[in-house]
Amino acid sequence: MLLNAGSVMASPQELTEQVYLPGREGSLQIEMLAAARRNGLIAYELAPELNDLLIEVAAGSPVLVLQNLALSWYPRWHYAVVIGYDLERAEIILRSGLERRQVMPLTTFEHTWKRSGYWGMLAMPPGQMPRTATESAYVASAVALEQAGHAQGAAAAYETALLRWPTNLTARIGLGNAAYATHDLQRAENAYRQATLDHPESAIAFNNLAQTLADQQRYAEALIAAHQAVSLGGAEQASARDTLKQIEIQLHASKLLPEADTSPPTKIGN
């Protein structure tokens, strides 16, 4: 239901292999999140707050929730999708199993939801952002989408994040990496260069910029960026040195940088 709401056509039968664990006779939350990402959507785990859930539903976003319909010491786990609520009646509306419209007292829902730690998730197209999104959580969701192999979708998610948080380094580097993965070197260069301007202390930004410039055979510019990455040191020192070495090799090969003279010095006098 969440995938369909995100414009991804899928049926429960098609998703069974992706989410169902025979040994557990059900699905863990991590499988639900992974299935959304595998299908190209941002999987966003909500904060464990009823108010956040209500805000998202009011904005038109269905929310997948995990409930325990039995007892804490004898659980009966069940997923349902929250599609509406009525605060005056203190009711919440679910699509639960084969029941398209299950109306449940809000207090009952809270009790059954609390037993799962108030777990809930959204599945949204990468260009959209949850109303309750936080910077770290949304960017992490974009990173997870990229790691699932959806570089173009991740790029859209990073751009969405940067509209709200323009100096977020992870999102800016992620945008560059996603563009680089799809061989859009100009877009990657722009992202990395902006990252160096916003975060001049970032060795990763300079290292990635150096590599992208070298890939465009702009070796002189690449050399400057690579030296800067090395000078910044840190955890990326080894990677930066390797990039610098490769650029110097490419410079030698293109005869833009003369080979060092390794012949013995000429002896002067006796």
C-alpha positions in Angstrom: 0.0 0.0 0.0 2.8 2.4 0.8 4.6 1.6 -2.5 1.4 2.2 -4.4 0.9 5.5 -2.7 4.5 6.4 -3.8 3.6 5.6 -7.4 5.3 2.2 -7.4 3.0 -0.5 -8.6 3.5 -3.6 -6.5 1.3 -6.4 -5.1 1.7 -8.2 -1.7 2.5 -11.4 -3.7 5.4 -9.7 -5.5 6.8 -8.3 -2.2 6.6 -11.6 -0.3 10.2 -12.7 -1.2 11.5 -9.3 -0.3 10.0 -9.0 3.2 8.8 -12.3 4.5 11.0 -14.4 6.8 9.6 -18.0 6.9 11.5 -18.7 10.2 9.8 -15.9 11.9 6.5 -16.2 10.0 6.5 -12.5 9.4 8.7 -9.5 8.6 11.1 -7.4 10.6 11.1 -3.7 10.3 14.4 -3.7 8.6 12.9 -5.7 5.7 10.1 -3.3 5.3 12.5 -0.4 5.1 14.8 -2.2 2.7 11.9 -3.2 0.4 10.9 0.4 0.0 14.5 1.4 -0.9 14.8 -1.6 -3.2 11.8 -0.2 -5.1 13.3 3.3 -5.4 11.5 5.1 -2.6 12.8 7.0 0.4 12.2 4.8 3.5 11.9 7.2 6.4 11.5 6.0 9.9 9.3 8.3 12.0 10.2 9.6 15.4 8.3 7.6 18.0 5.7 10.3 18.5 2.0 10.2 17.9 2.0 13.9 17.0 4.5 13.2 14.2 2.3 10.4 12.9 -0.8 12.6 12.8 1.1 15.4 11.0 2.2 13.1 8.3 -1.3 11.5 7.8 -2.8 15.0 7.7 -0.3 15.9 5.0 -1.7 13.0 2.9 1.1 10.4 3.6 0.0 7.0 4.8 2.1 5.6 7.6 3.0 2.0 8.1 2.9 1.1 11.8 3.8 -2.1 13.8 1.4 -3.1 16.5 1.2 -5.8 19.1 -2.4 -6.8 19.2 -2.0 -9.2 22.2 0.1 -8.8 25.3 3.6 -7.6 25.9 4.6 -11.0 27.2 2.7 -12.9 24.5 2.9 -10.7 21.4 0.9 -10.9 18.2 2.7 -8.6 15.9 0.8 -6.9 13.1 1.5 -4.3 10.4 -1.2 -1.8 9.5 -1.3 1.5 7.5 -2.7 4.6 9.2 -4.8 6.5 6.6 -6.8 9.0 8.7 -8.0 10.1 12.1 -10.8 12.0 13.9 -9.6 13.8 17.0 -13.2 14.9 18.0 -14.2 11.2 18.1 -10.8 10.2 19.4 -10.5 7.6 16.6 -7.9 6.5 14.2 -8.5 4.9 10.8 -6.4 2.0 9.5 -6.1 -0.3 6.6 -5.4 -3.5 8.4 -5.0 -6.9 6.7 -7.9 -7.3 4.3 -10.0 -4.6 6.1 -9.9 -1.4 4.1 -11.3 0.8 6.8 -10.7 -0.2 10.4 -11.8 2.5 12.9 -10.1 2.1 16.2 -10.3 4.1 19.4 -7.2 6.3 19.6 -6.4 5.0 23.1 -6.5 1.4 21.9 -4.3 2.2 19.0 -1.8 4.0 21.3 -1.6 0.9 23.6 -1.0 -1.5 20.7 1.5 0.8 19.0 3.4 1.5 22.2 4.3 -2.2 22.5 6.4 -1.9 19.3 8.2 1.2 20.6 6.0 3.4 18.5 7.6 2.2 15.3 6.3 3.8 12.0 7.7 4.5 8.5 6.9 6.4 5.4 7.8 5.4 1.8 8.0 8.5 -0.4 9.3 9.4 -3.9 12.9 10.9 -3.6 11.8 14.4 -4.5 9.4 14.6 -1.5 10.2 15.2 2.1 8.2 14.2 5.2 6.7 17.2 7.1 8.4 16.0 10.3 11.8 15.2 8.7 14.9 16.1 10.6 18.2 16.9 8.9 20.2 13.9 10.0 17.4 11.3 9.6 16.4 12.5 6.1 20.0 12.6 4.8 20.6 9.2 6.3 17.5 7.9 4.4 19.0 9.3 1.2 22.3 7.6 1.8 20.5 4.3 2.4 18.7 4.8 -1.0 22.0 5.4 -2.7 23.5 2.3 -1.1 20.5 0.3 -2.4 21.7 1.1 -5.9 19.4 3.9 -6.8 21.9 6.7 -7.7 19.4 8.9 -9.6 16.8 8.7 -6.9 19.4 9.4 -4.3 20.5 12.5 -6.2 17.0 13.8 -6.2 16.8 13.1 -2.5 20.1 14.9 -1.8 18.9 17.9 -3.9 15.7 18.0 -1.8 17.7 17.9 1.4 20.0 20.7 0.2 17.0 22.9 -0.5 16.3 22.9 3.2 19.8 22.4 4.6 22.1 23.9 1.9 25.4 23.4 3.8 24.9 19.7 4.7 28.2 18.1 3.8 26.9 14.5 3.6 24.1 15.6 1.2 26.5 17.6 -0.9 29.1 14.9 -1.2 26.3 12.4 -1.7 24.9 14.4 -4.6 28.4 14.5 -6.1 28.8 10.7 -5.7 25.4 10.0 -7.2 26.2 12.2 -10.2 29.7 10.6 -10.5 28.1 7.1 -10.5 25.9 8.1 -13.4 28.9 9.6 -15.3 27.6 13.1 -15.0 31.0 14.6 -14.3 30.0 18.2 -14.6 27.2 17.8 -12.0 29.6 15.9 -9.8 32.3 18.6 -10.1 29.8 21.3 -9.2 28.7 19.4 -6.1 32.2 18.7 -4.9 33.4 22.3 -5.6 30.5 23.7 -3.6 31.4 21.3 -0.8 35.0 22.6 -0.7 33.6 26.2 -0.5 31.1 25.3 2.3 33.6 23.0 4.1 37.2 24.0 3.4 38.3 21.6 6.1 36.9 18.5 4.2 39.6 16.3 2.7 36.9 14.2 1.1 35.5 17.1 -0.8 38.9 18.1 -2.2 39.9 14.5 -2.9 36.6 13.8 -4.8 36.9 17.1 -6.7 40.5 16.2 -7.7 39.4 12.8 -9.0 36.5 14.3 -11.0 38.8 16.9 -12.5 41.4 14.3 -13.4 38.7 12.2 -15.1 38.1 15.3 -17.3 41.8 15.4 -18.1 42.1 18.8 -16.2 45.2 17.6 -14.5 46.6 20.9 -13.4 43.4 21.8 -11.5 43.2 18.3 -10.2 46.7 18.5 -8.8 45.9 21.6 -6.8 42.8 19.9 -5.3 44.7 16.7 -4.6 47.5 18.5 -2.7 44.9 20.3 -0.6 43.3 17.0 0.3 46.6 15.6 1.4 47.5 18.7 3.4 44.2 18.4 5.3 45.2 14.9 6.6 42.7 13.0 8.8 41.2 9.6 8.2 41.2 10.1 4.4 45.0 10.7 4.2 45.8 7.4 2.6 43.0 7.8 0.0 44.1 11.4 -0.7 47.7 10.4 -1.2 46.7 7.6 -3.6 44.6 10.1 -5.6 47.5 12.5 -5.7 49.9 9.7 -6.9 47.5 8.7 -9.7 47.1 12.2 -10.9 50.9 12.7 -11.0 51.2 9.5 -13.0 48.6 10.8 -15.4 50.4 14.1 -15.7 53.6 12.3 -16.5 51.9 10.2 -19.1 50.4 13.3 -20.8 53.8 15.0 -20.6 52.3 17.9 -18.8 54.7 17.4 -15.9 58.3 16.5 -16.7 59.8 13.4 -15.3 62.2 13.9 -12.4 65.9 13.7 -13.4 67.3 10.7 -11.7 70.8 10.7 -13.4 73.8 11.2 -11.1 75.0 14.8 -10.7 77.9 16.0 -12.9 81.0 16.1 -10.9 82.7 19.4 -10.8 86.5 19.7 -10.3 88.8 16.8 -9.3 
